[in-house]
């Protein structure tokens, strides 16, 4: 969800400097100087260097030292090898440096990964001027036809009448078949029962809740957990009433909506998503803190659970059906598998044509990960794993429709169906941080039948 909170700022920045908006992404994801220690990244690359690398790349580009710009980007790609904005920046720098074949290689990479960013080659004036008549470019543009066609079998399940809901998190109660939807703007949670009746589960700003993001339910204890976080921009409705802007996890009684507990930790920065393990403990991603916290429900404590290897913008999180392994998505790329018994940590491997960047929501289903990709792919993808869950062996698009699916932040599995937010509306915040009510549409909940 991190990309959503700042995307209107990125949009403003990209019109100022060639690398400015990407630099800003890096800055907000990587607050501390932490060394990447995963088994699929180059040893010794300090993740905090990303911001410096883009600052230097931007400076080199302004001075027209494009070979230096490319070297800085190459180092950045050692840290975030799948992130499409890095590859696109490198594509343009290669063209500036007269390295057309390298630029064509980057273009091919983006198309093979089905990165939405590849669509920019059709309208980018620099690309058109340098490659417009190149046969490889012409063939590449034809390959972009798949981006205009919907894929997967899905339908619209519910439409939210209130345009200002701006949902981010979704979960369900498997016992009552009720869906719960958060509001990052109105600071509340709504419910949708099995008959489609929509009502407030908690009222706006109840119990001083901030913008509500990820949701999760413990059906045994009848508790709904929600991440409460703050941003100083107008992405949440702030009428001057906020007394405590510190991020927290709220636990509500599922029957009454009354507050049972508020979990906060002084070291936490921005709680984003969470999952309830079979034993009742809750695991929470801290996107700005690049870490994961654990709530031990038995004693009411909340403590850091993962601080190494660093998770660049820790976001989606899920646990397998046996409760043996936890999976955490790093927004800049990668999914970390953590064995809850031994504590062993393993980065999931994958083929080069499958991107692990830009994952927001993530759910476990039958030896696969169902992921929401709101900015990199604007799609719901299913990543099938090998038998020991160490590598992705196949990618399946469950839902893609450029006309209707946009900013699809999170989803939830109920029975054999995956319900997901098709259009959260978070892309309708303007550069000044205000929500554009004229452009805002009713949020729609989509549904995929899973096999």
C-alpha positions in Angstrom: 0.0 0.0 0.0 3.1 2.2 0.4 3.1 3.2 -3.3 -0.5 4.5 -2.9 0.2 6.8 0.0 2.7 8.8 -2.0 1.8 8.2 -5.7 0.4 11.7 -6.2 3.8 13.1 -5.0 5.6 10.8 -7.4 3.4 12.0 -10.2 4.4 15.6 -9.5 8.1 14.7 -9.2 8.3 12.9 -12.5 7.5 16.1 -14.3 10.4 17.9 -12.7 13.4 15.5 -12.9 14.0 12.5 -15.1 14.6 10.3 -12.0 13.0 12.5 -9.4 9.8 10.5 -8.7 11.7 7.2 -8.7 14.2 8.7 -6.3 11.3 9.7 -4.0 9.9 6.1 -4.0 13.3 4.9 -2.9 13.6 7.5 -0.2 10.3 6.6 1.5 10.8 2.9 1.3 14.3 2.9 2.8 14.6 5.0 5.9 17.5 3.2 7.6 20.9 2.0 6.6 20.3 -1.7 6.4 22.4 -4.2 4.5 20.5 -6.6 2.2 21.3 -10.1 3.3 19.1 -12.2 1.0 20.4 -15.2 -0.9 19.5 -13.7 -4.3 21.0 -10.3 -4.0 24.6 -9.2 -4.3 26.3 -9.3 -0.9 27.4 -6.0 0.5 24.9 -3.7 -1.3 23.5 -1.4 1.3 19.8 -0.8 0.6 20.0 2.8 1.9 22.3 3.5 -1.1 19.3 3.5 -3.4 18.4 7.0 -2.6 22.0 8.1 -3.1 22.2 6.2 -6.3 19.2 7.9 -7.8 20.3 11.3 -6.6 23.7 10.7 -8.4 21.9 9.2 -11.4 19.7 12.3 -11.6 22.7 14.6 -11.2 24.6 12.7 -14.0 21.6 12.9 -16.3 21.4 16.7 -15.8 25.0 17.0 -16.7 24.5 14.7 -19.7 26.9 12.1 -18.3 24.7 9.3 -19.3 27.2 6.4 -19.0 27.6 7.4 -15.4 23.8 7.5 -15.0 23.6 4.0 -16.3 26.3 2.7 -13.9 24.3 4.1 -11.0 21.1 2.5 -12.2 22.9 -0.8 -12.7 23.9 -0.7 -9.1 20.4 0.1 -8.0 19.1 -2.9 -10.0 21.3 -5.1 -7.9 19.0 -4.2 -5.0 15.6 -4.0 -6.8 16.1 -6.2 -9.9 12.5 -6.4 -11.0 11.3 -2.8 -10.3 10.0 -1.6 -13.7 10.6 2.1 -13.1 14.3 1.4 -12.7 14.4 -0.5 -15.9 12.5 2.2 -17.8 14.9 4.9 -16.4 17.8 2.8 -17.7 16.1 2.4 -21.1 15.9 6.2 -21.5 19.4 6.7 -20.3 20.7 4.1 -22.8 19.0 6.0 -25.6 20.6 9.2 -24.4 24.0 7.5 -24.4 23.5 6.1 -27.9 23.2 2.5 -26.6 20.1 1.5 -28.6 20.6 -2.2 -28.3 20.8 -2.0 -24.5 17.6 0.1 -24.6 15.9 -2.5 -26.8 16.9 -5.2 -24.2 15.3 -3.2 -21.4 12.2 -2.8 -23.5 12.0 -6.5 -24.1 12.5 -7.2 -20.4 9.5 -5.0 -19.4 7.3 -6.6 -22.0 8.2 -10.1 -20.9 7.4 -9.3 -17.4 4.1 -7.7 -18.5 5.0 -4.5 -16.6 2.4 -1.8 -17.3 5.3 0.7 -17.5 6.1 -0.9 -20.9 3.1 0.9 -22.3 5.0 4.2 -22.1 7.1 3.3 -25.1 4.2 4.0 -27.4 4.0 7.6 -26.4 7.5 8.5 -25.1 8.9 11.2 -27.4 12.5 10.1 -26.8 11.7 6.5 -27.5 9.8 7.4 -30.7 12.6 9.6 -31.9 15.3 7.1 -31.4 13.5 3.8 -32.1 10.4 4.6 -34.0 11.5 3.0 -37.2 13.5 0.2 -35.6 12.0 -3.2 -36.6 12.5 -4.5 -33.0 10.6 -1.5 -31.7 7.8 -2.1 -34.2 7.6 -5.7 -33.2 7.6 -4.8 -29.5 4.7 -2.4 -29.9 2.7 -5.2 -31.5 3.4 -7.4 -28.5 1.8 -4.7 -26.3 -1.6 -5.6 -27.8 -2.0 -8.1 -24.9 -2.1 -5.1 -22.5 -5.4 -3.9 -24.1 -7.2 -7.2 -23.7 -8.7 -8.5 -20.5 -7.7 -11.9 -19.2 -8.8 -14.3 -16.5 -12.3 -15.2 -15.4 -13.8 -12.8 -12.9 -16.9 -10.8 -12.2 -18.2 -7.8 -10.2 -19.6 -9.0 -6.9 -20.4 -5.7 -5.0 -20.4 -2.0 -5.7 -19.8 0.4 -2.8 -22.3 3.3 -3.1 -20.1 5.8 -1.1 -17.4 7.0 -3.5 -15.4 8.4 -0.6 -15.0 5.0 0.9 -11.5 4.6 -0.7 -11.0 1.1 0.5 -7.6 -0.5 1.0 -8.0 -3.7 3.1 -10.5 -6.5 2.8 -11.2 -9.7 4.8 -14.1 -12.0 5.5 -15.7 -14.0 8.3 -16.0 -17.6 6.9 -18.7 -18.4 9.4 -21.2 -15.7 8.5 -19.9 -15.1 4.9 -19.6 -11.4 5.7 -17.0 -9.3 3.9 -15.3 -6.4 5.7 -13.8 -3.4 3.9 -11.5 -0.7 5.3 -11.5 3.0 4.5 -8.2 4.7 4.4 -9.9 8.1 3.8 -13.0 8.0 6.0 -11.2 6.1 8.8 -13.8 3.4 9.3 -14.7 -0.2 8.4 -17.8 -1.4 6.6 -19.4 -4.8 6.3 -21.1 -6.5 3.4 -23.3 -9.5 4.5 -24.2 -12.5 2.4 -27.3 -10.7 1.1 -25.2 -7.8 -0.1 -26.4 -5.4 2.7 -23.7 -2.7 3.4 -23.4 -1.0 6.8 -20.8 0.5 9.0 -19.0 -2.0 11.2 -17.2 0.8 13.1 -18.1 4.5 12.6 -15.7 7.0 11.1 -12.9 7.9 13.5 -14.3 5.6 16.2 -11.8 5.0 19.0 -9.5 7.6 17.4 -8.7 5.1 14.6 -6.6 6.6 11.8 -6.7 5.6 8.1 -7.6 1.9 8.1 -5.5 -0.3 5.9 -5.1 -4.1 6.1 -7.7 -6.2 7.8 -7.7 -9.8 9.2 -10.2 -11.9 11.2 -9.7 -14.5 13.8 -13.0 -16.4 13.4 -12.4 -18.6 16.4 -12.0 -15.7 18.8 -14.4 -13.5 16.8 -11.9 -10.7 16.5 -11.4 -8.3 13.6 -7.9 -6.8 13.4 -7.1 -3.6 11.5 -4.0 -1.6 10.8 -4.3 2.1 11.7 -1.8 4.5 10.2 -1.3 8.1 9.5 0.0 10.2 6.7 0.2 14.0 6.9 -1.3 14.5 3.5 -5.1 14.5 2.9 -5.3 10.8 2.2 -7.3 10.4 5.4 -10.1 12.7 6.7 -8.4 14.8 9.3 -10.7 17.4 10.9 -8.2 18.4 13.6 -9.5 15.7 16.0 -6.5 13.4 15.8 -4.8 13.1 19.2 -2.4 10.2 18.6 -0.8 9.8 15.1 1.2 6.8 16.0 0.5 3.6 14.0 -1.3 0.8 15.8 -3.2 -2.4 15.3 -6.8 -2.3 16.5 -8.7 -5.4 17.7 -12.5 -5.2 17.5 -15.2 -7.5 18.8 -16.6 -9.1 15.6 -20.1 -9.2 17.1 -20.4 -5.7 18.6 -17.7 -3.6 16.9 -16.4 -2.6 20.3 -12.7 -2.0 20.8 -11.0 -4.9 22.6 -7.3 -3.8 22.4 -5.0 -1.3 20.7 -1.5 -2.6 20.0 1.2 0.0 19.5 5.0 -0.2 19.6 7.3 2.8 19.9 9.6 1.5 17.1 6.9 0.9 14.5 6.5 3.5 11.7 3.6 2.5 9.4 1.6 -0.7 9.9 0.2 -1.8 6.6 -1.1 -5.4 6.4 -1.5 -8.3 8.8 -2.4 -12.0 9.0 -3.8 -14.2 11.8 -1.8 -17.5 12.2 -3.7 -20.7 13.1 -2.4 -20.4 16.7 -4.0 -16.9 17.0 -0.9 -14.8 16.9 -1.0 -11.9 14.5 1.9 -10.8 12.2 2.0 -7.2 10.9 4.0 -5.6 8.2 5.6 -2.2 8.9 6.2 -0.8 5.4 8.2 2.2 6.4 10.1 0.3 9.0 11.0 -2.5 6.6 10.1 -5.1 9.2 7.4 -7.4 10.6 5.9 -7.3 14.1 4.2 -10.2 16.1 1.3 -9.8 18.4 1.2 -12.5 21.0 -2.4 -12.6 21.8 -1.9 -14.7 24.9 -0.1 -12.0 26.8 -1.1 -8.9 24.7 2.5 -8.1 23.7 3.7 -6.7 20.4 7.4 -7.0 19.4 9.6 -7.0 16.3 9.6 -10.4 14.6 11.6 -9.8 11.4 14.3 -7.1 11.1 16.8 -9.1 9.0 16.9 -9.8 6.0 15.6 -6.3 5.3 12.2 -6.2 3.6 12.2 -3.2 1.3 8.7 -1.8 1.9 7.2 -4.9 3.7 3.6 -5.1 2.5 1.5 -8.2 1.8 1.7 -11.0 4.3 0.1 -14.5 4.6 0.6 -17.9 6.3 0.1 -21.3 4.8 -2.9 -23.4 5.8 -0.8 -25.5 8.2 0.6 -22.5 10.0 4.1 -23.7 9.3 5.4 -20.8 7.1 4.9 -17.1 6.9 5.3 -15.3 3.6 6.1 -11.6 3.4 6.2 -9.4 0.2 8.8 -6.7 -0.2 7.3 -4.0 -2.4 10.6 -3.3 -4.2 10.8 -7.0 -5.1 10.8 -10.4 -3.5 8.8 -12.7 -1.2 10.4 -13.9 2.0 9.5 -17.3 3.4 9.9 -17.7 7.2 9.5 -21.0 8.9 7.6 -20.2 12.1 9.1 -23.3 13.9 12.8 -22.9 13.1 12.9 -19.2 12.1 14.7 -20.1 8.9 14.4 -17.4 6.2 14.4 -18.1 2.5 13.8 -15.7 -0.4 11.5 -17.3 -3.0 13.2 -17.8 -6.3 11.5 -17.2 -9.7 12.2 -17.1 -13.5 13.4 -13.9 -15.0 10.1 -13.3 -16.9 8.1 -13.2 -13.7 8.2 -10.1 -11.6 8.0 -10.1 -7.8 8.0 -6.3 -7.5 5.0 -4.2 -6.6 3.1 -6.8 -4.6 0.5 -5.3 -2.3 -2.0 -7.8 -0.9 -1.0 -11.5 -0.8 -3.0 -14.6 0.1 -2.0 -18.3 0.4 -4.0 -20.8 -1.7 -3.2 -24.5 -2.4 0.6 -24.2 -2.7 0.4 -20.8 -4.4 0.5 -17.1 -3.6 -2.4 -15.0 -5.0 -1.0 -11.5 -5.2 -2.5 -8.0 -5.9 -0.2 -6.0 -8.2 -1.8 -2.5 -8.2 1.0 -0.5 -10.0 3.4 -2.9 -11.7 0.8 -5.0 -13.4 -2.7 -3.7 -12.3 -3.7 -7.3 -12.1 -4.5 -10.3 -9.8 -1.8 -13.0 -10.3 -1.4 -16.5 -8.9 2.2 -17.5 -8.4 2.4 -21.3 -8.3 5.2 -22.7 -6.1 7.3 -25.9 -6.3 6.7 -28.7 -3.7 9.0 -27.3 -1.1 7.8 -23.7 -1.6 11.2 -22.3 -2.5 10.5 -21.1 -6.0 7.7 -19.9 -8.3 7.2 -22.3 -11.2 4.3 -20.7 -13.0 2.5 -17.4 -13.2 -1.3 -17.2 -13.9 -3.3 -14.1 -14.5 -6.6 -14.4 -12.6 -7.9 -10.9 -13.3 -6.7 -8.2 -15.7 -8.9 -5.6 -17.3 -7.4 -2.2 -18.1 -10.9 -0.7 -18.4 -12.1 -1.7 -14.9 -9.2 -2.9 -12.7 -6.9 -0.2 -11.3 -5.2 0.2 -7.9 -6.3 -3.3 -6.9 -4.8 -3.2 -3.4 -5.8 -6.3 -1.5 -8.0 -9.4 -1.7 -9.5 -12.2 0.5 -10.3 -15.8 0.0 -13.8 -17.0 1.0 -14.5 -20.7 0.2 -13.3 -21.3 -3.3 -13.5 -17.6 -4.4 -11.1 -14.7 -4.2 -12.8 -11.3 -3.6 -10.6 -8.3 -4.4 -10.8 -4.5 -4.5 -10.9 -3.7 -8.3 -10.5 0.1 -8.0 -9.7 1.5 -4.6 -9.8 5.1 -5.8 -6.4 5.8 -4.3 -5.2 6.9 -7.7 -7.5 9.9 -7.6 -5.5 11.9 -5.1 -4.1 15.1 -6.8 -0.6 16.5 -6.5 -1.7 18.7 -3.6 -2.9 15.6 -1.7 -6.6 16.3 -2.0 -9.0 13.7 -3.2 -10.6 14.5 -6.6 -14.2 13.8 -5.9 -15.2 14.5 -9.6 -13.0 11.8 -10.9 -13.7 9.3 -8.1 -15.8 6.4 -8.9 -17.7 3.8 -6.8 -15.4 1.1 -5.6 -16.1 -2.3 -7.0 -15.4 -5.7 -5.3 -14.4 -8.3 -7.9 -14.7 -12.1 -7.6 -12.6 -14.9 -9.1 -13.6 -18.6 -8.7 -10.5 -20.5 -7.7 -9.5 -24.0 -9.0 
